[in-house]
Amino acid sequence: MDFSKIKEAAEGYRADMTRFLRDIVKFPGESCGEKEHIDRIAQEMRKVGFDEVVIDPMGNVLGYMGTGKTLIGFDAHIDTVGVGNKSNWTFDPYEGYENDDEIGGRGVSDQLGGIVSAVYGAKIMKDLGMLSDDYRVVVTGTVQEEDCDGLCWQYIIREDNVRPAFVVSTEPTDGGIYRGQRGRMEIRIDVKGVSCHGSAPERGDNAIYKMADILQDVRALNENDADEGTEIKGLVKMLDEKYNNQWKEARFLGRGTVTTSEIFFTSPSRCAVADSCAVSLDRRMTAGETWESCLEEIRALPAVKKYGDDVKVSMYTYERPSYTGCVYPIECYFPTWVIPEDHKVTRAMETAYKGLYGDSRVGPTPEIEAARKARPLTDKWTFSTNGVTIMGRNGIPCIGFGPGAEAQAHAPNEITWKTDLVRCAAVYAALPTAYIESK
């Protein structure tokens, strides 16, 4: 590969990528309301010469370039969260802004910049004659990730029958290559009680008091150590080879956590004993943990066992219609995934990156570059991505490299950097050739 030509071609599209990103940002595109985002992306794909552009029944856009037998995917979710308290913004989140270095607006880092770089990365492949009989690329703009990460790819794999050899997640990586993330799941605990008049609470069975006992055990699960004498061993135990045969990857990804995120109750009135109580738990999982193990862990807590059949532990499901009206139910389970550091996809990404930009992270400004260089080139995400389904549920190798910063996600005054868009487009253009040549 001529890396200098790839870099030159990517730099030549800086203005086009900036314009494209700012055009998408103008439309609010929260989960289940992404139509304008999808339409604008499809328009750009056709304009730059994609061979085929499809919007599937769920509303995802899939753009194909090339005709080769090995399919390589580049994924970007194109929904955003809301703006929150608008008084926290110093500029209009949808009008956005730009200067010589930055682009501001809701979703520019999380993660509309990713689709922009992926579209132009594919164009560079075509411009430079890099497409061959060996591979074909698909760039996906996917919906509902902020609501239910990975749902879109479960549909793409199972219903669209699209199964790439591997997929690049273009979520923001702060200039690094990311090879995994902790998983998560949404657990619900329901507790039954019996109501009575509040003037004589002993006549009833207060569900809130039962839940209070259970929540203390949940808290202990998160905070306790894993010593032999500890009754409720903490989740930190999964970093120990005694409890987890995947302890090495668990240490790479970080320990799991659990916290109470919501609480609900029913009671006939404020003058009565509560007859039910329920909570939602946010459970983050490391390597070696599964939805079965996480549910059983809650069911085995002393307070849960104490209250027996009055307690139900379950997992949430997601059934919200997409903007096209498609309902595709799925469990709220988002598995941990991690691709080995010596996997050929990991090696190919590192080859493409290092051929273009060297052995460490680079940044758009000296200050940002210095902070990035202090971190390993190959690392992992803190948050969750569509990789939970691509690799976590379906075993398709996944690797991460994307413009912007994880810390910008969901924050007011969200920004990304033009240089990141350019560099990511260059790496995307080089990656398929690096992968094919490494086989």
C-alpha positions as CSV (number, residue, x, y, z in Angstrom):
1,M,0.0,0.0,0.0
2,D,1.0,3.6,-0.6
3,F,0.2,5.0,2.8
4,S,1.2,8.6,1.7
5,K,-1.4,8.5,-1.1
6,I,-4.1,7.3,1.3
7,K,-3.3,10.1,3.8
8,E,-3.3,12.6,0.9
9,A,-6.7,11.4,-0.3
10,A,-8.2,11.5,3.2
11,E,-6.9,15.1,3.7
12,G,-8.5,16.1,0.4
13,Y,-11.9,15.2,1.8
14,R,-11.6,17.2,5.0
15,A,-14.1,19.9,3.9
16,D,-16.5,17.3,2.4
17,M,-16.6,15.3,5.7
18,T,-17.0,18.5,7.7
19,R,-20.0,19.6,5.6
20,F,-21.5,16.1,5.7
21,L,-21.3,15.9,9.5
22,R,-22.8,19.3,10.0
23,D,-25.6,18.4,7.7
24,I,-26.5,15.3,9.7
25,V,-26.3,17.1,13.0
26,K,-29.0,19.7,11.9
27,F,-31.6,17.0,12.4
28,P,-32.5,15.7,15.9
29,G,-32.1,12.0,15.7
30,E,-32.8,10.4,19.0
31,S,-33.5,6.6,19.1
32,C,-36.7,5.7,17.1
33,G,-36.6,9.1,15.4
34,E,-33.6,8.8,13.1
35,K,-35.3,9.0,9.6
36,E,-33.7,12.3,8.6
37,H,-30.3,11.1,9.6
38,I,-30.7,7.9,7.6
39,D,-32.0,9.7,4.5
40,R,-29.1,12.2,4.6
41,I,-26.6,9.4,4.9
42,A,-28.1,7.4,2.1
43,Q,-28.0,10.5,-0.1
44,E,-24.3,11.0,0.6
45,M,-23.5,7.3,-0.1
46,R,-25.2,7.6,-3.5
47,K,-23.4,10.8,-4.2
48,V,-19.9,9.5,-3.6
49,G,-20.5,6.3,-5.6
50,F,-21.5,3.4,-3.5
51,D,-22.5,0.5,-5.6
52,E,-25.6,-0.3,-3.6
53,V,-27.5,1.5,-0.9
54,V,-30.3,-0.2,1.0
55,I,-32.6,0.9,3.9
56,D,-33.8,-2.2,5.6
57,P,-37.3,-2.7,7.2
58,M,-35.9,-1.7,10.6
59,G,-34.6,1.6,9.2
60,N,-30.8,0.8,9.1
61,V,-28.9,2.0,6.0
62,L,-26.4,-0.3,4.4
63,G,-24.1,0.9,1.7
64,Y,-22.0,-1.5,-0.3
65,M,-18.8,-0.8,-2.2
66,G,-17.0,-3.4,-4.3
67,T,-17.8,-6.9,-5.5
68,G,-15.3,-9.2,-3.7
69,K,-16.1,-12.4,-1.8
70,T,-15.0,-11.3,1.7
71,L,-17.4,-8.8,3.3
72,I,-15.9,-6.3,5.7
73,G,-18.2,-4.2,7.8
74,F,-17.9,-0.6,9.2
75,D,-20.6,0.2,11.7
76,A,-21.8,3.5,13.1
77,H,-25.0,4.0,15.1
78,I,-26.5,7.2,13.9
79,D,-29.0,7.8,16.7
80,T,-28.2,10.2,19.5
81,V,-29.3,11.0,23.0
82,G,-31.3,14.2,23.7
83,V,-29.7,17.5,24.7
84,G,-30.6,17.4,28.4
85,N,-30.8,20.8,30.1
86,K,-30.3,23.2,27.1
87,S,-29.0,25.9,29.5
88,N,-25.8,23.8,29.9
89,W,-25.0,24.3,26.2
90,T,-23.0,27.4,25.1
91,F,-24.2,26.8,21.4
92,D,-27.2,25.4,19.7
93,P,-26.8,21.6,19.7
94,Y,-28.4,21.2,16.3
95,E,-27.1,24.2,14.5
96,G,-23.7,23.4,16.0
97,Y,-20.5,25.3,15.0
98,E,-17.1,24.8,13.5
99,N,-13.7,26.4,13.7
100,D,-10.4,25.4,12.1
101,D,-10.1,22.4,14.4
102,E,-13.4,21.4,15.9
103,I,-17.0,20.6,15.0
104,G,-19.7,21.0,17.7
105,G,-23.1,19.6,17.9
106,R,-25.2,16.8,19.5
107,G,-23.8,13.4,18.3
108,V,-20.6,14.6,16.6
109,S,-18.5,12.3,18.8
110,D,-21.2,9.8,19.7
111,Q,-21.1,8.9,17.0
112,L,-22.1,10.6,13.8
113,G,-18.5,11.3,13.0
114,G,-18.0,7.6,12.6
115,I,-20.4,7.2,9.7
116,V,-18.8,10.2,8.0
117,S,-15.3,8.8,8.2
118,A,-16.6,5.3,7.1
119,V,-18.4,6.6,4.1
120,Y,-15.3,8.5,2.9
121,G,-13.0,5.7,3.8
122,A,-14.9,3.5,1.4
123,K,-14.8,6.3,-1.2
124,I,-11.0,6.5,-0.9
125,M,-10.8,2.7,-1.5
126,K,-12.7,3.3,-4.7
127,D,-10.7,6.4,-5.7
128,L,-7.3,4.7,-5.3
129,G,-8.3,1.4,-7.0
130,M,-8.0,-0.5,-3.7
131,L,-11.2,-2.5,-4.1
132,S,-10.4,-5.9,-5.6
133,D,-12.0,-9.4,-6.1
134,D,-10.8,-10.2,-2.6
135,Y,-13.2,-8.0,-0.6
136,R,-16.3,-5.9,-0.5
137,V,-17.2,-3.4,2.2
138,V,-20.5,-2.6,3.8
139,V,-20.9,0.7,5.8
140,T,-23.9,0.5,8.1
141,G,-25.7,3.5,9.7
142,T,-27.6,1.7,12.5
143,V,-30.6,2.8,14.6
144,Q,-31.7,2.5,18.2
145,E,-28.3,1.8,19.7
146,E,-28.7,4.4,22.4
147,D,-32.0,2.7,23.5
148,C,-30.8,-0.9,23.0
149,D,-27.2,-1.4,21.9
150,G,-26.9,-4.2,19.3
151,L,-30.5,-4.7,18.5
152,C,-29.9,-3.2,15.0
153,W,-27.2,-5.8,14.3
154,Q,-29.3,-8.7,15.6
155,Y,-31.7,-7.6,12.9
156,I,-29.0,-7.2,10.2
157,I,-27.5,-10.6,10.9
158,R,-30.7,-12.6,11.4
159,E,-33.2,-10.8,9.1
160,D,-31.1,-9.1,6.4
161,N,-28.8,-12.1,6.4
162,V,-25.6,-10.0,6.4
163,R,-22.7,-11.5,8.1
164,P,-19.3,-9.8,7.5
165,A,-16.0,-11.5,8.1
166,F,-15.4,-8.8,10.7
167,V,-16.8,-5.4,11.7
168,V,-15.1,-2.2,12.7
169,S,-17.0,-0.2,15.3
170,T,-16.5,3.4,14.6
171,E,-17.5,4.5,18.1
172,P,-15.1,7.2,19.5
173,T,-11.8,5.8,20.6
174,D,-9.7,8.9,21.4
175,G,-7.1,8.0,18.7
176,G,-6.7,4.4,20.0
177,I,-7.6,0.9,18.8
178,Y,-10.2,-0.7,21.1
179,R,-10.5,-4.5,21.2
180,G,-13.3,-5.0,23.7
181,Q,-15.7,-3.7,26.4
182,R,-17.5,-4.9,29.5
183,G,-21.0,-6.2,28.9
184,R,-24.2,-5.1,30.7
185,M,-27.7,-6.3,31.4
186,E,-30.8,-4.8,32.9
187,I,-32.1,-6.8,35.9
188,R,-35.4,-6.4,37.7
189,I,-36.2,-7.5,41.2
190,D,-39.9,-7.7,42.3
191,V,-41.0,-8.2,45.9
192,K,-44.5,-8.9,47.1
193,G,-46.0,-7.7,50.3
194,V,-49.5,-7.3,51.9
195,S,-51.0,-3.8,52.5
196,C,-52.8,-2.7,55.7
197,H,-53.7,0.6,57.3
198,G,-50.6,2.6,58.2
199,S,-51.8,3.1,61.7
200,A,-51.2,-0.6,62.5
201,P,-48.3,-1.7,60.2
202,E,-47.8,-4.9,62.0
203,R,-51.0,-6.2,60.3
204,G,-49.3,-6.1,56.9
205,D,-46.1,-7.2,55.2
206,N,-44.2,-4.2,54.0
207,A,-42.6,-4.9,50.6
208,I,-40.3,-1.8,50.8
209,Y,-38.7,-3.2,54.0
210,K,-38.1,-6.5,52.3
211,M,-36.5,-4.7,49.4
212,A,-34.3,-2.7,51.8
213,D,-32.8,-5.9,53.0
214,I,-32.2,-7.1,49.5
215,L,-30.6,-3.8,48.4
216,Q,-28.1,-4.1,51.2
217,D,-27.0,-7.4,49.8
218,V,-26.9,-6.0,46.3
219,R,-24.6,-3.2,47.6
220,A,-22.4,-5.8,49.3
221,L,-22.1,-7.7,46.0
222,N,-20.7,-4.6,44.5
223,E,-18.5,-3.4,47.4
224,N,-17.3,-6.5,49.2
225,D,-14.0,-8.3,48.9
226,A,-13.7,-12.0,47.9
227,D,-11.9,-13.3,51.0
228,E,-12.7,-16.8,52.2
229,G,-14.6,-15.5,55.2
230,T,-16.8,-13.1,53.3
231,E,-20.4,-14.4,53.0
232,I,-21.4,-12.3,50.0
233,K,-18.3,-12.3,47.9
234,G,-17.8,-9.2,45.8
235,L,-17.8,-9.0,42.0
236,V,-14.0,-8.4,42.3
237,K,-13.7,-12.1,42.6
238,M,-13.9,-12.4,38.8
239,L,-10.4,-10.9,38.6
240,D,-9.1,-14.0,40.4
241,E,-8.1,-17.1,38.5
242,K,-9.6,-19.2,41.4
243,Y,-13.1,-18.0,40.4
244,N,-12.8,-17.2,36.7
245,N,-10.9,-19.0,33.9
246,Q,-11.1,-15.8,31.9
247,W,-9.4,-13.7,34.6
248,K,-6.7,-12.3,32.3
249,E,-9.2,-10.7,29.9
250,A,-11.3,-9.7,33.0
251,R,-8.4,-7.7,34.3
252,F,-7.9,-6.1,30.9
253,L,-11.6,-5.1,30.7
254,G,-12.0,-4.3,34.4
255,R,-14.2,-5.8,37.0
256,G,-18.0,-6.0,36.8
257,T,-20.3,-3.8,38.8
258,V,-23.9,-3.6,40.0
259,T,-26.0,-0.7,41.1
260,T,-29.6,0.1,41.7
261,S,-30.8,2.5,39.0
262,E,-34.6,2.7,39.6
263,I,-37.2,1.9,42.4
264,F,-40.9,1.5,42.1
265,F,-43.7,0.6,44.6
266,T,-47.4,0.2,44.9
267,S,-49.6,1.1,47.9
268,P,-53.3,1.8,48.3
269,S,-52.4,5.3,49.7
270,R,-49.8,7.3,51.6
271,C,-51.6,6.0,54.7
272,A,-51.0,2.3,54.0
273,V,-48.2,-0.3,54.0
274,A,-46.7,-0.9,50.5
275,D,-47.8,-4.1,48.9
276,S,-45.1,-4.4,46.3
277,C,-41.7,-3.0,45.5
278,A,-39.5,-3.4,42.5
279,V,-36.0,-2.1,41.5
280,S,-33.9,-2.0,38.3
281,L,-30.3,-3.0,38.5
282,D,-27.6,-1.9,36.1
283,R,-25.2,-4.8,35.9
284,R,-21.9,-4.4,34.1
285,M,-20.2,-7.7,33.3
286,T,-16.6,-8.6,32.7
287,A,-15.1,-11.6,30.8
288,G,-16.4,-14.9,32.2
289,E,-19.8,-13.6,33.3
290,T,-23.1,-14.5,31.5
291,W,-26.7,-13.5,31.9
292,E,-27.4,-16.8,33.6
293,S,-24.6,-16.3,36.1
294,C,-25.7,-12.8,36.9
295,L,-29.3,-13.7,37.5
296,E,-28.3,-16.6,39.7
297,E,-25.9,-14.4,41.7
298,I,-28.9,-12.2,42.7
299,R,-31.2,-15.2,43.4
300,A,-28.5,-16.6,45.7
301,L,-28.2,-13.4,47.9
302,P,-29.2,-14.2,51.5
303,A,-32.0,-11.7,51.7
304,V,-33.5,-12.9,48.4
305,K,-33.5,-16.5,49.6
306,K,-34.9,-15.4,52.9
307,Y,-38.1,-14.0,51.3
308,G,-38.5,-17.0,49.0
309,D,-41.4,-17.0,46.6
310,D,-42.2,-13.4,47.4
311,V,-39.2,-12.4,45.3
312,K,-38.9,-12.6,41.5
313,V,-35.6,-11.9,39.7
314,S,-35.8,-11.3,35.9
315,M,-34.3,-9.6,32.9
316,Y,-35.9,-6.8,31.1
317,T,-36.9,-7.0,27.4
318,Y,-36.9,-4.3,24.8
319,E,-39.9,-3.9,22.4
320,R,-40.0,-0.3,21.3
321,P,-40.9,0.3,17.6
322,S,-38.2,1.7,15.3
323,Y,-39.0,4.8,13.3
324,T,-40.3,2.5,10.5
325,G,-42.7,0.9,13.0
326,C,-40.6,-2.4,13.2
327,V,-40.8,-4.1,16.5
328,Y,-38.1,-6.7,17.1
329,P,-38.2,-7.9,20.7
330,I,-34.9,-8.7,22.4
331,E,-33.6,-9.4,26.0
332,C,-31.9,-6.5,27.6
333,Y,-28.6,-8.4,27.7
334,F,-25.5,-6.9,26.1
335,P,-22.7,-9.5,26.4
336,T,-19.1,-8.7,27.2
337,W,-16.8,-9.1,24.1
338,V,-13.1,-9.0,23.6
339,I,-11.1,-9.9,20.6
340,P,-7.6,-11.4,21.3
341,E,-4.7,-9.1,21.0
342,D,-3.0,-11.5,18.6
343,H,-6.1,-12.0,16.4
344,K,-5.6,-11.3,12.7
345,V,-8.2,-8.6,12.8
346,T,-6.4,-6.9,15.7
347,R,-3.0,-7.3,13.9
348,A,-4.5,-5.9,10.6
349,M,-5.9,-2.8,12.3
350,E,-2.5,-2.2,14.0
351,T,-0.7,-2.7,10.7
352,A,-3.0,-0.2,8.9
353,Y,-2.8,2.4,11.8
354,K,1.0,2.1,12.3
355,G,1.7,2.3,8.5
356,L,-0.1,5.7,8.5
357,Y,0.5,7.2,11.9
358,G,3.2,5.3,13.9
359,D,3.3,3.3,17.1
360,S,1.3,5.6,19.4
361,R,-1.9,7.6,19.5
362,V,-2.0,11.0,17.8
363,G,-4.3,13.9,18.4
364,P,-5.7,17.1,16.8
365,T,-3.8,19.5,19.1
366,P,-0.5,19.2,21.0
367,E,-2.4,19.1,24.4
368,I,-4.8,16.4,23.3
369,E,-2.0,14.4,21.6
370,A,0.1,14.5,24.8
371,A,-2.9,13.1,26.8
372,R,-3.6,10.4,24.3
373,K,0.0,9.3,24.0
374,A,0.0,8.6,27.8
375,R,-2.5,5.8,27.1
376,P,-1.8,2.5,25.3
377,L,-2.5,2.5,21.6
378,T,-4.6,-0.7,21.9
379,D,-7.1,-0.5,24.8
380,K,-10.8,-0.9,25.5
381,W,-14.0,1.1,25.9
382,T,-15.6,2.0,29.2
383,F,-19.1,2.2,27.6
384,S,-21.1,-0.3,25.6
385,T,-21.3,-0.6,21.8
386,N,-23.0,-2.6,19.0
387,G,-20.2,-5.1,19.5
388,V,-22.3,-6.7,22.2
389,T,-24.3,-8.3,19.4
390,I,-21.8,-8.4,16.5
391,M,-19.2,-10.3,18.6
392,G,-20.9,-10.9,21.9
393,R,-24.0,-12.7,20.6
394,N,-23.0,-13.8,17.2
395,G,-19.2,-14.4,17.3
396,I,-18.3,-12.1,14.5
397,P,-14.8,-10.5,15.2
398,C,-15.1,-6.8,16.1
399,I,-12.5,-4.1,16.5
400,G,-12.9,-0.5,17.4
401,F,-11.4,2.7,15.9
402,G,-13.4,5.9,15.6
403,P,-13.2,9.7,15.6
404,G,-13.9,11.7,18.7
405,A,-13.7,11.1,22.4
406,E,-15.6,8.8,24.6
407,A,-15.7,11.5,27.3
408,Q,-17.8,13.7,24.9
409,A,-20.6,11.1,24.7
410,H,-23.9,12.4,26.2
411,A,-22.2,15.6,27.4
412,P,-23.3,19.1,26.8
413,N,-21.2,21.1,24.3
414,E,-20.2,17.9,22.5
415,I,-17.4,18.3,20.0
416,T,-15.2,16.3,17.7
417,W,-12.1,17.2,15.6
418,K,-11.7,17.5,11.9
419,T,-8.3,15.8,12.0
420,D,-9.9,12.7,13.7
421,L,-12.3,12.4,10.8
422,V,-9.5,12.5,8.3
423,R,-7.3,10.1,10.1
424,C,-10.1,7.6,10.7
425,A,-11.1,7.7,7.0
426,A,-7.5,6.9,6.1
427,V,-7.2,4.0,8.5
428,Y,-10.5,2.6,7.2
429,A,-9.3,2.8,3.6
430,A,-6.1,0.9,4.5
431,L,-7.6,-1.8,6.7
432,P,-9.2,-4.2,4.2
433,T,-5.9,-4.5,2.2
434,A,-4.0,-5.0,5.4
435,Y,-6.4,-7.7,6.4
436,I,-6.4,-9.5,3.1
437,E,-2.6,-9.4,2.9
438,S,-2.3,-10.8,6.4
439,K,-4.4,-13.9,5.7
